[in-house]
Amino acid sequence: MKDKKNDRYFMASVKLGPKGQIVIPKEVREMFGVAPGDTMVLLADRKKGVALQTVDKLNPMLRSTFNSLMDDEEDEEA
């Protein structure tokens, strides 16, 4: 039986292929329940690096951000 506390993190190195592709390790795909054909979102920041996120985890954050922006616009119009 695996210790649930240690199941939170995973680290691996991946190689960039000739077409700029990487393979997400099997353990990570299983950890996040992603499979071939699933849509992922790539986020990049020149200072902080690159992050890959599942769409289902990112959607609530984006909705919250956009709702906040819309609220700000309404305040400016009043």
Secondary structure, 3 states (H helix, E strand, C coil): CCCHHHHHCCCCCCCCCCCCCCCCCHHHHHHHCCCCCCCEEEEEECCCEEEEEEHHHHHHHHHHHHHHHHHHHHHHHC
